[in-house]
Amino acid sequence: MKNNLFITLTFFLLSMVCYSQHGVIYGNVTGTTGKPLSKAHVYVLEIGKSAVTDDRGIYKIENVATGSYQIEVSYIGYTTLQKKVVLNTNQSETIVHFKLIEQSNKLSEVVVASTSEATKIKNSTAPVALIKAKMFYNRSITTSDLLSTVSGVQVRQSGGVGNSTEISIQGLTGRQVKFFIDGVPMDFLLPVEELGIGPSLEMLPVNLIKRMEVYKGAVPVRMGVDALGGAINIVTRKEKHDFLEISAGYSSFNTIKSTVSARKTMPSGLTAGVTGFYTYSDNNYRLNDVKIINDLGNPEAISTKKFHDGFRSYMIQGDVGLINQSWADRITASFSYANLYDEIQHNFEMRQPYGEALNKVATYTNALHYEKKDVVDNLDASIYLGYNTIITNFNDTTLNIYDWRGQIIGQRTSGGEITSSQNKLKLTGNTTTGRIYLNYAVTPSTKLVFNGVTSFFKRSGEDPVAADFYGKDHFRNPVHINKSTLGVGVEKEFLNKKITSHSAVKLYDYAAKGFEIKENIANKITQQKTEFGASQSFSYKISKSLLGKLSYEYATRLPDRIETLGDFSAAVAANPNLKPERSHNINLGIRIKKKQWSIETNGFFREVNDIIILQAVPPPVLSTYQNLLKTRIMGVEGEIRLKPLSWLQIVLNGTFQDLRNRSKKENSGVSNDRYFGARLPNKPYLFGNSEVQITKHDLLANNDRIQFWWSTRYVEDFFRYWEIDGRKEDKLVIPSQWVHNLGIAYREKQNRYTITLETQNVFNKQAYDNFGVQKPGRSWHIKLKTSLFKS
């Protein structure tokens, strides 16, 4: 039924779009010398349709009804030009060419007015990297893969599609790095706390993303949350023009990925859109050197396929609203439903296989979003109101014991595969969220920024199976959490806008009510904390092509729900006495940008105190989060981008980070100081990426395009546990890894269809991640993307 509904909706959208097509206006835009102008903006004033010229200066505006129109063309550094065009009845095409005249006396004003939002962020005082997702729409790449292309970012996934994932930014890892979707904390919208960031990221396909902003060090005020020195903001697509785009791909391990995205905008400003995706994978890739007990009762290493690691997720999202109104630049009401099914194959060290344990999730989100520049003079505003429901189901009820072949080799007398009680747990969490962002230009060189985010969370559940074990259903006890973050920043420009300063303070308030289990009795506990953070950052435009940045942040991360209130389903006890994690973060960077190349390098320093670590113990004893480590992080990262020819692009980046324990024995849970100064275990310290991309036009037909790319990622070997423990020859090591990917994509001349062929891990090298968990070997991918209507 769900698949049929998805197909019916797709064909309905196709029919709607095709029915509305009338005529096409196209042509080229050149400068006074006849040179094509790429990325010139072409706008039809009467109906609000627009287009951007390609590398050959060609534009195309489709689905234009008969009538008379005024077309405006603008380009940075050139005088804006308008022409009147008449599209007659039964006239399918009209050709209109533009030749723009270069400006000489107002170039600087034009450049400032036309700077894109992404460029403003890149040139801001914040240490930030940007990923334009459009470059990767044709590829078989996940959102996690996209993040791993950034210098200073390490993505470690424990397996294949949808498996648990750990994101590290300049050595800060896990809960210390915060995620946002369009400025709203991701855990308000998706099951981040319940399942982790890996499955949540799989619910955001690359084709639905506009860009990703990776903040390293000082996190700007507009990101309203207690990040410890790293944040990632995922900006979703919000095109104002009409379009319908569909993609479908099939890969090794029976992996299917498809997306559909459509939007219709009326001349009145009424806009409506729908997006959806479907992802499925068996994840049945081969594992090497896993242990079973043979017929003689002895351990034996074998090679076999995963048998219980299936993953499926899908989402449908719609919105309706108005754009370009006198009282609102954009106001939209949106709604979405998402569903996730995730089988659990093994524990975090891949020592024990599971055959039946699984997670299931359903999320419902309703939101209202308002944006307006100059609400009053010089004041811009953005307001978000949202209500989200996340329903999670965790099933672990079998007594069966499985081996790595998927065979049942025995039965337990009690307990599940993961928990000692067995579970058939259903949790329902509701979150109400509000966010207001204000940007006020006090003077042309001074801005005042305010951001406030507040959320109210309530969760309760039920587990009849665990209730039989404990004699009481403890999950029915509700958990309440209220969070508020307020931030104020002042941005000031000096020396004719060469130096920009950004000063900010943040206030965090956290109040929680929950329970802890002692001697099988649920005792109510509460926690209330108020903390602050502050930052100061500078950027210096040394010359037109040279930019320097310096930032300092005193960052604070409050303990989250699971750390303070525990998670009975995961055998984690409460600890309401946890202290916040704190970090002093310093970043120093420089960027040189020329026409055919650019270089960017950053040095970073972190002094992190009271790191919260799970003191894990075997069930039935509950594990507890404790403030244990103090860590010093120092490192350097860099990236080089080369474009020696119009059709050739080369990217190389690398990161070295040194993470050292600075905890004395009394604060680290050990009997002596032998670990003081030692490098932290299970943390990569040297890694990098490179890519070569070739793009050629007019190869098989006029205006077609073919792309070829080769990418590679290298990770130096590192110790799984403390490197100072044991003999060198006996130490467990994650070996060095060098994985290569190849791909080719062809787009036909009308820019409607693109077909992609790709292979990942070309040489079938063994790849590892957290605690030596094996990742997939060589895989093959095919993808078809069609843009049936776009203007």
N, C-alpha and C positions, 0 to 999 in steps of 0.2 A: 504494500500500500504506500509506504513512504517513498520507495523508489519511483512508483508510478506517479505520485504527486509531484516529485521533483522533475520528472521528464515532462509531465503535462505543463507545469509552470514554465519550463524552459521554452517549449514550443509556443506557448501563449505569448511570451515575450517576443519571440522571433516573429510571430504573425503580426503583433502589434506594431513592431518597428518597420517591418517590410511594407505594411499597409500604408504607413505614413510617408513613405518616400515619394518625392516629386521630382526635383531636379538637382543638378550639381553645379556649383561654382568653383572653378579651380584656375590655377595659373602659377606664376612665379614672382618672386620678389628679389630685385637686384639693387645694387648700389649704383652710383653714377658711372662707375667704370664697367658695369655689366657683371660684376662679381656677385654670385648668389649670396643672399643673406640668410643664414641658418638661424632658426628660432625667432624669426620675426613674428609678431602677433597680428593676426588678421581677424577683424571683428565686424559682424553684420549688426548695425546699430538697431534696426527695427525689431529684430527677433532675438537678439542676445546670443547668437551662435558665434563661435570663435574657432580658430585653428592656429597652429604653429607650424611654420615652414620647416621642412626637413633639411638634411645636409646639402641638398641641391637647390634650396630656395623654393621648393614647390609646396603649395598648400592645396587643400581640398575641403570644401564645405558641402555636405550632402543634405538631402531631405529638405530642400528649400522650395516652398510653395511659389506658384507664379505670382509676380508682382514686381514693384519697384523698390530697390534697396540702396542704402548708402553704406559702402564698405570702407572701413578705416584700417590703415596699416601703420604700425608703429615699430620702431627698432631703436635700441639704445644708440645714441650719438647721431641719429638721423631725424629729419623733419617728418612729423606725422603727415600722412597723405590720405585724402578721401576721394572716392570715385562713386558715381551713381551707376547702378547696374539694373537692367530690366530683364527679368526672366519671363519669357512669353509662354502661353499655353502650349503644351505638347513639346516644349523645348527641354530636352533632357540635360543639356550641358551649356554652360556659358564660360568662356575663357576671358579672364581679366588679369593682365600683368601690371605690376607696379615697379617703378624705378624711383627710389628714395634719394633725396639730396642730403649729403652729410652736413651736420652742424659744426660750427667752429667756435661759437662764442657761448654756448649754453650746454656744452657737453657734460660738465661736472654736475649740473643740476639734474640733467636727465638720468645720469647714472645713479644718483642717490635715490631718485623717485622710483626707479625701476628695479632696485635691488630686491631679489627674491627673499622670502622668509628663510629658506635654507641657507642662503649666503649670509644673511644677517646673523644667524645662529653660529655659523662657522667662524665669522669674524668677531664674535662677541668675546668677552673676557673669559668665559668658561672654557676649561679644557674639554673639548668635545670633538667627536668624530661623527660624520654623517654617512649613512649608507642610502643611496637612492635605489629603491627596490625595483624600479622600472627596468633597470639594466639586467635584472635577473628573472623577469617574468617568463622568459622562454625556457628557463632551465628547470631541471628536476632537483630543486634545492629547497630545504626546509628553512624555517625562520632561525632555528639554532645554527644551521650551516652558515647562514648569512652573517650572523653575529661573529662567527669564528674567523671571518676574513679581516677583522679589525685588529690593528696592532694593540697590544696590551690586554686583549680579551682572550680568555681561554674557555672553551666550551667542552665539557666532558660529559658524554652521554653513556649511560650504562646499558648499551645495547642498541637496538634499532629504533624504528618509528615509534614514538610515543613513550619510550622508556625514560626513566628518571634522568634529569639533566642538572648539572651544576655549572653556573656561570661565574667566572672570576674576572674582575677588572683590576688590573695592576695589583694583584695579590689578594684583594678583598673578595670574599667568596660567599656563596649561598645567600642566607638571609641578610647579609651585609649589603647586598646589591638589590636595589628595588626596581620594579618594572611598572611602567605606566602604559595606558592606552589613551592616546589623545589627552594626556595630562592627568588622567584619572588613575589612581593606583589599581594595578591589574587584579590584586586580590579582592577588590570590591566587585569584580565582574566575572572572574573565572576561578576554578578550584585550585588556586596556587597553594594555599595552606593545607588543603586536604590531600592533594596528590603531588604537589611540587611543581616546579616551573616547566619540566619537560612536557608532560601531557598538556599543560595549559598553552604552551607555545605552539603545539601541534594544532590547536584550535584557531590559529591565526596564519593561514597560508600566505606565502609571499605575494601572490597575485592580488591580495586584498590590501596590501600595505603600500603606502606612498613613500615613506622613508623611515629610517630608524636613527634616533639621536642617542649616541653613547657618551654619557658624561663621566669623565674620569677626574676624581678629586672633588673640587667644589661643585656642589649640585645647586643649580639656580633656584631662586625663590619660587618660580612658577611650578616647580616640582614639589608639591606639598606633602612630603612624607619624611620620616626619619631615616634617611639613607646614611650609611657610614662612610661614604666616599665614592660611590658609584651608582649610577642610575641609567636606565634605558627607557626611552620614551618611543613607543611605536605609534607613528602617525598613520592613520588609515586613509584610504582614498575617499575624496569628496569632490569629484569632478562636477563642474557646473554645466557641462555640455551634455548632449544626448549621446548615449553609447550603449552597446551591448557586447559584452566580451565573455567568451566561454573557453575554458581550457579543460583538457582531459589527458591523463597520462597513465601509462602502465609500466611497472618496473619489476625487477627481480623480486623474489620472495612473495609473489602474488600481491604486489603493492599497487593500489589504485588511488589516484588523486585527481579530483575534478573541482572546478570552481565555475560559478556563473555570477556575473555582475552586470547590472543594467541601471540606467537612469534616464528619466525624461524630465525636461525642464520647459515650461511654457513661457511665452513672452511676458506674461503677467508676473513671473517670478516663482510661480508654484512649481515645486520640484518633488519628485518621488523616486525612490530607488529601492532595489532589492539586491541582496547578495546572498550567496550560499556556497557551501563547500561540502565535499565528502572525501574522507580519507580512510583507507583500509589497508592493512598489511597483516600477513601471516607471521612475518618476522622469523620465518623458518630457515634461517641461515645456519651454516655449519659451525659447530664448536669443536675445537681441537683439545686433546689432552684433558678430557674430563674423566673423572674416576667412577667406576662401577665395581661391584663385587661379582667376580666371575663364579662359574659353577664349582670351583674348588674352594670358594670362600676367601679368595685373595683379592686385593684391590688391583684393578687393571685400567690403564689409560686407553680411552677409545676416542674416535671421532664420530660425531653424530649431529643431527639437526635439532634445533629447538622445536618443541612440540606444544608448548603452552605459553606463547608470547604474542597472541593475536591482539591487534589494536584497531579500533574503529571510532571515528568521530565525525559528526556532521553538524551543520548549523544553517539556519535560515534567518536572515535579518532584513528588516524593512524600515524605511523612514519616509516621512512626508513633511514638507515644510515650505518655507518661503525664503527667497534670497533676493538681495539687491533692493530692499525696501527702504523707505526713508527712516523708518524706526528700527530696522534690523538689517544687518548685512546677511545674517543667516539665523533662522530659527527652525529647529527640526524636532519632531517627536519620533523616537526610534523604539523599536521592539525587536527582541531576538529570542530564539530558542536554540539551544545546543545540547548535544547528547554525546556521551563518551562511554566506551566499553574497553577495558584494559585488563588483559590476562597477566598474571604475575608468574614469571618463569623460575626465578631463583632469588636467593638472598643477596645482600649488597656485595658480598665477596665471591659470588658464584660458586659457593661450596655445596649448597643444598638445592636440588631441583624441586619445584612445586608443580602439581598437575591439575589443580582445580581452583586455587585461590584467585579472586578477581575483584576489580573495582568497577562500579558503574556510576555515572554522574549525569544529571540533567540540570541545566541552568536556564533561568528565565530572567530577562532584563528589560526594563522599561526606562526610558530616559528622555529628558527635555534639555535641549542645548540652545543657548542664545549667545550670539556674538554681534557686537556693534562697535565700530570705530567712531570716535567723536560723539559719544552719547550726550555729553556736553562738551564744550570747547576743550580740546586736547585730552579728553579722557576716553580711553578704550576699555570695553568691558567684555568679559566672557563668563557666563553662568551655566552651571551644570546641576541638574537634579536627577537622581536616579534611584531606582528600587530594584534590587536583585535577589533572586532566590536560587540557592544551590542545594540540590538534593543528592547526597552521596550514599551509595550502597557498597558495603564491604562484605564479601561472602568468603568464609573460611570454615567449612563445616565437615570436610571429609576426614575420615580416619585412615584413608589409604596412604601408603608410602610409595613414592615413585622413584625410579632411577632415571638416568639421563636418556635412556632409550624411550621413555614414556611408558614403561611397563610397571604394573603394580607388583611390588616385591614383598609387601607385608602390610600390616595394619597396626596402628597405635591403639592403645586401650583407652586413651582420652586425648583431648586437645585437637587443634587443627594443625594445618601445615605451618602456620606462622605464629598463632597465639595458643596459649595454654588453655583458654576457655572455650575455643571455637567461637565463631561470630557469624551472625546474620544481621549486620548492623545497618540501620538506616538513620542518617542524620539530615536534618533540615535546617539550613541557615538562611536568615533574611537580613539584608543590609540596606539601609537607607543612607544615601550619600548626598552631600551638597558641596559644591565648590564655586567660589567666586574669585575671579582674577581681574585686577584693575591695573591699568598702566596710564599714568598721568604725566604729561609733559609740562613740568613746572616752567621751564624755559626751553629754548631750542637746544640747549646743551645739557639739560638736567631732567632726568626722569625719576618718578617715584613709582615703585611697583609694590602691589599688595596681593597676597595669595592666601586664601583661607579654605581649608578642607576639613569637613567634619563627617563622621560616620557613626551609625548606630547599628550594632550587630547583635543578633539573638540567635541562639542555636539550641535545639533539643533533639532527642532521638529516641530510638527504641531498638532493643536487641533481645528477642525472646530466647534465643539459644544461650547467650551469655548469662541471661537472667537465671536460667536453670542451673548453671555452674556456680554463680555467686549467691543464689538465693534471692536476688533482688535485681531489678533492671536499673542500674545506676545511670544509664544513658538518658533516662527521662529527666534527670536534673538539668535545668536550663543553664546556659552560659550567656552572659551579657557583657558586651564590650563597647565602650564609647571612646572614640579617638578624635582628637582635634589638632590641627597643625596650622599655625599662623606664621606668616613670613612677610617681612618688610625689607625692601631693597632700594638703594639710591644709586642711580647711575649718572655719572658726571663725565663730560668730555672736556679736555684741556688742550692747550697748545694747538689751536686750529684743528681740533678733532684728531690729532695724532695719538693722544693718550686718552684712554677710557678707563674709568675706575668704577667698580661695582662693589658696594658695601651692603651686607645683609645680616639680619638677625632672624632666628626662627625660634618659635616656642612650641613645645610638644606637650600635650596633655593626654593622659591615658588612664581610664578607669575601667576596672573589670570585676565581675562577680562570677564565681564558678564553684567548683567543689573538688575535694581530694578524697581519696579512699584510704582509710586507716582501719585495719582490723575489720574489713568488709562493711564499714560504715561510711556513708558520704557526709563529709563535713564541709560546710560552706566556707569559702575563703574570698577575700576581696583584695584588690590591689589598686592603688592610685599613685600615679607618678606625674610630675611636671618637670620637664627638663628644657634646656635651650641649646642652641647652636649658633655659630657665627662664621662669617666668611668675608674675605677681602680679596679681590682679584683685579688685575690690571691687564690691559692690552696696549701695545705700543706699535703704531704703524711707522716703522723706521723708514720705510720708503714704499713706493707703490707696490713693490713685489715682496717686501719683507715685513713680517709681522711677528712680534714677540708677545708671550703671555707669561704671567706669574700669578699664582693663586695660593692662598692659605685658607684652610677651613678647620674649625673646631667642630667636629661632627659627633652626633649622638644618635645611637640606635636603641630604642626602648625594647625590652624583651617582648616577644609577641605572645599570642594567645597560647600556643602549644607549650612554649618555654615556661610561662608563668603558671598557667592553669593546668598544664599537663594534657595528655591525650590518652584516655583510658583504653581506647581501641588500639593504640600503638604501644601499650604497656609503658607509658611515660607518666611519672608522678609529677604532681604540681610542686612548684618552688616559687612562692610569692615574694621571696626575699632576694631575688636576683637583682643585681645592679645593672644599669644600662652599659652597653659597650660604648667606648669613647675613643676617638682617634684624632690625632693632629696630622693633617694632610697638606703636603706642599707639592706643587707642580710647577715646573719651569719648562716652557716650550718655545720653539721657534719654527716658523714656516716661511719657505721661499717658494713663490709661485711665479713661474714664467709661462710663456705661451705654450711651449712644447714640453715642459717638465715642471715638477714641483717636488720639494723635499720638506718633510715635517719630522721633527724629533722632539721627544719629551723626556725629561727626567722626573722621577717621583720619589717621595719619601713619605712613609707612614709610621706612626708610633701608635699602636693599637693597644688599649688597656681593657682588662676585664672581659676578654673574649668568652662568649658563652659556648660551652661544649657539652655534648650529651655524654654523661657517664653511663655507658651502656653495660648492662649486666643481663645474664640469661634469665628468661621467665622461669617461675612466676614472680620473681622479685621485679619491682618496677624500676626502670631506669630514671635518671634525673638529670636535668640541665644544671650546670654549675658555671660560675665565673672562675676560669682557671688561668688561661694564658695571657701573657703580654708579649706582643710580637713587634719586631721592627722590620719594615719592608723598604728596600731600596731597589731602584731599577732604572732602566732606560729602554725606550722603545723608539722606533723610527719607521718611516715609510717613504718610499720613492715612487713617483709616478712619471712615466715617460710616454710621450707621444711624438716620436721622431718623424712619423709619417701620418698622413690623415687617416690611413686605414690600419695603423698599428698602435696598440696600447700595451704597455708593460707596467705591472705593479709588483713591488717587492716590499715586504715589511718584516720586522723582527722585534722580539721582546726578550730582554734578560731581566729577571726579577730574583732578588735574594731575600727569602723569608727566614728570619732567625728568631728563635725563642729567647725572650728576655725575662722569663719568669724565674723567680727564686723558688727554692724547694717548698717553702711554706705556702706558696700560692699556686703550685702546680700539681699537687696531689702525689708527689714522689718524695723519697726519703733523702735525696741529696741533690746537689746542683750540677750533676753531670750533664744534664740536657741544656744548661744555660749556654746560650750562644750557638747551639746546634741548629742546622737547617731543618725546617719543618718537613715531616715526611709526607709522602703521597701528594706532593705539590710540584708540578712541572716548573722548571726555572728558565728554560731556554726553548723558544718556539718561534715559528715564523710561517709566512705564506708568500706565495708568488703566483702571478698569472700573466699569461700572454694572450691577448685577444686581437684577432684580425677581422676586420669588417670590410667587405667589398660590395660595391653597388654595380648594377647593370651587367651582371655576369652572364646570366642566361636570358634575361629580357630587360627592357628598359624599366628603370626604377625598382628593380628587385633588389634584395639584399641577402647576403650570406655572411654568417658569423662563424668563426672557429675560435675555440678557446682551449687552453691547457692551463690547469691550475694544480698547485701542489701545496701540501702542508707538512711541516717538519716539527717533530717534538723530540728533544734530547732525552736520553734515558734518565730515570730518577728512581730513588728508593721508595719502596712501598711503605716501609716503617722507618724508625729512626736510624740514620746512617751510622751512628756511633755504636749501635748495638750489634754484637755478634761478630763472627769472622767474615771478612769480605767475600770469600768464595761461597758462603752459605746465605748471604743476604738476598732477600726477595727484591728483584728489580723489575720495573716496568721498562722494557727495552725501547731503544730509540725507534721512532716511526717516521716514515716518509711515504705519504700516500699521494698518488697522482690521479687526476680526473681529466677526461677529454670530452669535448662536445662540439656539435655543429648544428646550426639552426639556419633554416632557409625561409625567407618571407617573400611571397609573390608580389608582383608589381603594384597591385591595388591595395596592398597593406591590409589584406583581410585575413589571410591564412598564414600561419607560421608552423612549421614542423621541426621538431628538435630530436636529435639522437645523441645520447650521452652514455658514457661509461664511467663509473666511479670506482676508485681503487683499482686502476688499470692493471697493475701487476699482481693483484691478489695478495697483497702483503697482510700479514697478521697485524691487526690494529687493536689497541687496548685503551681502557679508560680507567675510571675510578677503581682502585684496588684490583687491577688486573682483569676487569670484566672485558670479555672479548666483544669486539664490534664486527659488523658484517664485512665479508670479503668482497670480491669483485661483484659489481651489480650493473645491470643494463637498464636503460630508461628510454622510453619514447613518449613524446608529448606533442599534442596538437592544440594550437590556440587559434581562435577565430575572433576577429573583431568585425561583426556583421554590420555595424553602423556606428560611426564615430564622427564627430565634428568638432 
